[in-house]
Amino acid sequence: MRPFDKPALSVEQQLELLKQRGLQVSNDDHAMRFLEVVTLFRLSPYMRPFQEQGPEHTFKPGSTLKAVVDIYRFDSSLRHIIMEAIERVEVATRATISNHMCPKYGPDWIADASVFSSSYAHDHLLRPLRDQLDKERKKLRREIERIQTSSQFDEVQQHRIENRMRDNYFRFYGATYTHPEFPPAWAVLEELSLGAVSTLFNAIGKSADKKAIASRLNLPFEVLASWLHTLTFIRNCCAHHSRLWNRELSIRPTLPKDWIVANAPADRPQPKQRLYIVLTMLAYLTDLISPESQWKLRLTEIMDHLDPGYFRLMGFPDDWKRHRQWYLGGNWRLDQNYPQA
């Protein structure tokens, strides 16, 4: 441990530091404009593959700022298409849980602690929901007071109040119903984050229920629980615009037994610990949830603009396009009548 002693650098100084370390810059004005909106700190992780080992952070011969920026922009495109897929998975997972649990246990099942495992901190789920209901009641009350003090006709005021009530279902529920305390589970699920949905699914008490939910996605429930945990982490990276390209997963997702993902040579990143396996999971799920989206094809088109040498840092095998999970001539369909999400 040592005290932090790095000085704050101006954009000009940041650029000069990169050039001193051996990075080739073709246009200083363009480079400074880029650093003004991105910062050297944010760009630094994308520079590591171009740098020599050691504390000096010197660049390998021939390294260019353009190559670093290309990787940075590729990573941005990757985050956008990943977020699109995760959105579909998140919405489908909420719907699948709701469609199984609500008819079986009723609309108030989320508020029933007996539905969940005894180790689940059920109150940690209910407390923020209770706070949200209270917040929306207060917010609506302020909105009504503001509208009623306006000079508009009573009919116009009432119409505006109705619109404010329906802007948010929690607000509408709190202003309309006295019992039960919480909105129906299908509405509550729409308010939960992917992380909360992941935790809730894993905490459902009966394995039979988890199996029934996961079977809609043709997965064992242990695999679905693991995937939701992994996708929550990846979604958070995307939401905070964090680097995905060569990120290593701290926890490997569980895979179906019939998936064959060979280990890479010891000197290469392992597919099961890098973004390759996450993209493969999303390819599988989007084929099921939204078979007409052509998500795999569009992802492949983005990949085709990447230098093949950088694929290895994402864990991609050299022959990845020939693997069953990436076959572009077909997909995993539940049935021909499954509607597209």
C-alpha atoms as one frame of an Amber mdcrd trajectory, in Angstrom:
protein
   0.000   0.000   0.000   1.176   3.513  -0.813  -0.357   6.964  -1.013  -1.914
   8.015  -4.323   0.439  10.499  -5.957  -0.607  10.725  -9.597  -1.120  14.315
 -10.804  -4.215  15.521 -12.657  -3.317  16.016 -16.316  -4.812  18.363 -18.879
  -5.966  16.905 -22.200  -2.781  18.146 -23.831  -0.676  16.476 -21.126  -2.636
  13.235 -21.444  -1.923  13.124 -25.168   1.743  13.947 -24.653   2.029  11.141
 -22.081   0.605   8.618 -24.563   3.052   9.734 -27.245   5.967   9.532 -24.814
   4.979   5.936 -24.089   5.168   5.095 -27.782   1.583   5.365 -28.992   1.386
   6.600 -32.571  -1.048   9.504 -33.075  -1.791  10.641 -36.627  -3.746  13.807
 -35.795  -3.235  15.621 -32.493  -6.328  17.837 -32.842  -8.613  14.850 -33.429
  -6.957  12.977 -30.571  -7.456  15.838 -28.113 -11.104  16.237 -29.099 -11.585
  12.544 -28.442  -9.854  12.694 -25.054 -12.002  15.683 -24.100 -15.166  13.581
 -24.325 -13.818  10.175 -23.289 -10.825  10.774 -20.922  -7.620   8.811 -20.750
  -8.793   6.958 -17.650 -11.798   5.496 -19.471  -9.670   4.562 -22.478  -6.883
   2.943 -20.436  -8.372  -0.602 -20.193  -8.595  -0.761 -23.979  -4.885   0.055
 -24.229  -3.620  -2.873 -22.171  -3.371  -5.383 -25.053  -1.235  -2.843 -26.921
   1.174  -2.281 -24.030   4.317  -4.095 -22.933   4.405  -5.844 -19.575   5.738
  -3.656 -16.797   4.933  -0.555 -14.758   6.007   1.901 -17.448   2.928   1.190
 -19.636   4.983   1.578 -22.795   3.289   0.604 -26.043   4.341  -2.198 -28.331
   5.943  -1.080 -31.606   3.384  -0.037 -34.193   0.549   0.597 -31.705  -1.754
   3.393 -32.835  -4.407   5.472 -31.142  -6.751   4.594 -34.019  -6.519   0.887
 -33.163  -7.362   1.629 -29.523 -10.304   3.841 -30.505 -11.581   1.178 -32.916
 -11.712  -1.341 -30.062 -13.414   1.235 -27.838 -16.095   1.883 -30.466 -16.525
  -1.822 -31.123 -17.136  -2.306 -27.402 -19.829   0.374 -27.508 -21.592  -1.404
 -30.394 -21.289  -4.661 -28.480 -22.937  -3.180 -25.390 -25.862  -1.870 -27.433
 -26.668  -5.182 -29.096 -26.169  -7.075 -25.823 -28.580  -4.742 -24.031 -31.145
  -5.395 -26.753 -30.898  -9.145 -26.164 -30.922  -8.836 -22.378 -34.056  -6.678
 -22.569 -35.841  -9.463 -24.417 -34.611 -12.050 -21.918 -35.585  -9.897 -18.948
 -39.111  -9.251 -20.226 -39.596 -12.910 -21.164 -38.347 -14.118 -17.776 -40.754
 -11.837 -15.909 -43.614 -13.045 -18.111 -42.697 -16.707 -17.717 -42.520 -16.437
 -13.920 -45.807 -14.548 -13.821 -47.618 -16.904 -16.187 -46.746 -19.885 -14.016
 -46.905 -18.485 -10.500 -49.962 -16.199 -10.688 -52.531 -18.804 -11.810 -51.144
 -21.297  -9.289 -50.731 -19.097  -6.203 -52.899 -16.070  -6.966 -52.096 -12.429
  -7.748 -50.685 -11.764  -4.265 -48.094 -14.556  -4.244 -45.055 -12.264  -4.120
 -46.243 -10.945  -0.737 -46.569 -14.488   0.650 -43.356 -15.521   2.419 -44.440
 -19.179   2.437 -43.971 -19.354  -1.344 -40.236 -18.761  -0.920 -37.421 -20.670
   0.730 -36.963 -20.027   4.447 -33.484 -18.577   3.840 -34.818 -15.838   1.542
 -34.844 -12.360   3.100 -38.420 -11.766   1.987 -38.722  -8.410   3.736 -35.833
  -7.095   1.630 -38.132  -7.523  -1.369 -41.230  -5.993   0.239 -39.608  -2.998
   1.914 -38.691  -1.123  -1.304 -42.101  -1.972  -2.796 -43.782  -0.471   0.272
 -41.545   2.593   0.017 -42.391   2.978  -3.663 -46.133   2.864  -2.972 -45.751
   5.509  -0.289 -43.617   7.676  -2.562 -46.167   7.504  -5.375 -49.048   8.380
  -3.024 -47.219  11.496  -1.862 -46.229  12.423  -5.394 -49.819  12.093  -6.634
 -51.081  14.158  -3.712 -48.718  16.994  -4.649 -49.725  16.730  -8.304 -53.427
  16.922  -7.411 -52.898  19.974  -5.199 -50.954  21.713  -7.960 -53.594  20.943
 -10.600 -56.497  22.008  -8.364 -54.928  25.415  -7.754 -54.754  26.083 -11.487
 -57.306  28.247 -13.302 -58.434  25.451 -15.611 -62.010  24.192 -15.791 -62.971
  21.412 -13.382 -63.374  18.942 -16.249 -59.856  19.686 -17.523 -58.427  19.398
 -14.010 -60.061  16.026 -13.475 -58.756  14.778 -16.825 -55.224  15.830 -15.897
 -55.515  14.148 -12.489 -56.659  10.929 -14.167 -53.671  11.097 -16.498 -51.264
  11.583 -13.587 -52.771   8.593 -11.784 -52.279   6.354 -14.801 -48.725   7.471
 -15.506 -47.510   4.856 -13.044 -49.331   1.682 -12.011 -48.037   1.795  -8.433
 -49.479   5.322  -8.181 -52.776   4.173  -9.684 -52.973   1.146  -7.387 -52.295
   3.178  -4.235 -54.963   5.712  -5.198 -57.570   3.126  -6.215 -57.352   0.055
  -3.976 -57.247  -0.418  -0.223 -56.408  -4.138  -0.152 -54.188  -6.084  -0.540
 -51.243  -3.913   0.378 -49.284  -4.557  -2.811 -50.247  -4.510  -6.486 -50.705
  -7.885  -8.214 -47.563  -9.890  -8.819 -47.645  -9.361 -12.574 -47.383  -5.610
 -11.958 -44.747  -5.956  -9.221 -42.542  -8.073 -11.496 -42.481  -5.258 -14.047
 -41.014  -2.941 -11.412 -38.223  -5.260 -10.307 -34.700  -5.030 -11.655 -33.173
  -8.010 -13.420 -31.074  -8.634 -10.322 -34.180  -8.714  -8.132 -35.950 -11.047
 -10.588 -32.887 -13.310 -10.581 -32.856 -13.455  -6.780 -36.624 -13.968  -6.600
 -36.569 -16.852  -9.074 -33.774 -18.582  -7.198 -35.685 -18.119  -3.909 -38.930
 -19.779  -5.035 -39.435 -22.540  -2.516 -40.596 -25.478  -4.640 -38.238 -26.972
  -7.189 -41.254 -28.068  -9.227 -42.195 -24.427  -9.791 -38.680 -23.457 -10.826
 -38.513 -26.436 -13.169 -41.821 -25.469 -14.790 -40.658 -21.868 -15.294 -37.250
 -22.843 -16.672 -38.713 -25.485 -18.958 -40.416 -22.734 -20.953 -36.901 -21.717
 -21.980 -35.793 -25.338 -22.456 -33.328 -25.072 -19.579 -32.820 -26.839 -16.249
 -33.753 -24.429 -13.467 -30.210 -24.469 -12.041 -28.935 -23.296 -15.422 -31.549
 -20.549 -15.741 -30.751 -19.315 -12.214 -27.043 -19.189 -13.065 -27.666 -17.412
 -16.373 -29.861 -14.754 -14.775 -27.093 -14.086 -12.244 -24.502 -13.719 -15.016
 -26.754 -11.579 -17.204 -27.442  -9.250 -14.275 -23.710  -8.588 -14.022 -23.396
  -8.046 -17.780 -26.444  -5.769 -17.859 -24.952  -3.633 -15.101 -21.720  -3.345
 -17.086 -23.708  -2.190 -20.108 -25.830   0.253 -18.099 -22.694   1.896 -16.696
 -20.950   1.866 -20.106 -18.217  -0.366 -18.709 -15.817  -2.402 -20.813 -17.066
  -5.785 -21.999 -14.731  -6.707 -24.843 -11.974  -8.625 -22.980 -13.610  -8.824
 -19.549 -13.134 -12.000 -17.512 -16.160 -13.416 -15.679 -15.522 -13.855 -11.966
 -18.098 -16.679 -11.808 -18.569 -19.053 -14.732 -22.230 -19.620 -15.700 -23.547
 -23.173 -15.462 -24.147 -24.742 -18.880 -26.611 -27.396 -20.077 -25.079 -30.856
 -20.075 -25.418 -31.223 -23.849 -23.446 -28.052 -24.565 -19.930 -28.770 -25.755
 -17.609 -25.836 -25.138 -14.020 -26.987 -25.449 -11.275 -25.446 -23.360  -8.789
 -23.228 -25.153  -5.020 -23.838 -24.984  -3.508 -22.806 -21.671  -2.005 -19.623
 -23.132  -5.371 -18.310 -24.340  -8.430 -16.932 -22.481 -10.954 -19.666 -21.755
 -14.319 -19.457 -23.595 -16.297 -20.283 -20.431 -14.741 -17.361 -18.571 -15.058
 -14.655 -21.192 -17.745 -12.830 -23.119 -17.961 -15.635 -25.679 -20.057 -17.779
 -23.359 -22.369 -14.879 -22.498 -22.964 -14.148 -26.185 -23.611 -17.833 -26.778
 -26.203 -17.837 -23.969 -27.899 -14.792 -25.474 -27.856 -16.326 -28.955 -29.648
 -19.376 -27.562 -32.223 -17.349 -25.634 -33.018 -14.873 -28.422 -33.558 -17.765
 -30.825 -36.196 -19.065 -28.436 -37.783 -15.805 -27.340 -37.636 -13.860 -30.594
 -36.766 -16.241 -33.441 -37.338 -13.632 -36.178 -35.027 -11.014 -34.673 -31.897
 -12.283 -36.495 -29.904 -11.189 -33.466 -27.133 -13.705 -34.145 -26.755 -12.504
 -37.719 -26.562  -8.852 -36.672 -24.047  -9.684 -33.949 -21.947 -11.602 -36.466
 -21.947  -8.571 -38.762 -20.554  -6.450 -35.914 -17.933  -9.098 -35.196 -16.842
  -9.192 -38.811 -15.436  -5.671 -38.417 -13.149  -6.749 -35.585  -9.559  -7.783
 -36.150  -9.571 -11.615 -35.823  -6.692 -11.421 -33.370  -8.901  -9.662 -30.829
 -11.482 -12.466 -30.814  -9.229 -14.553 -28.612  -9.384 -11.946 -25.849 -13.150
 -12.486 -25.809 -12.701 -16.238 -25.529 -13.878 -16.999 -29.071 -12.593 -20.255
 -30.563 -11.113 -19.884 -34.037 -13.932 -21.967 -35.534 -16.765 -20.427 -33.501
 -19.060 -19.904 -36.508 -19.138 -23.654 -37.091 -20.337 -24.455 -33.568 -23.924
 -25.623 -33.167 -24.893 -22.693 -30.983 -23.852 -20.256 -33.714 -25.329 -22.032
 -36.713 -27.036 -19.261 -38.706 -29.168 -21.505 -40.862 -31.546 -22.413 -38.056
 -32.307 -21.884 -34.420 -33.769 -23.363 -31.262 -37.513 -22.874 -31.516 -39.895
 -23.965 -28.807 -42.583 -24.396 -31.441 -43.682 -22.665 -34.623 -46.556 -20.907
 -32.837 -44.470 -19.260 -30.129 -45.034 -15.500 -30.613 -42.148 -13.175 -31.168
 -41.330 -10.851 -28.271
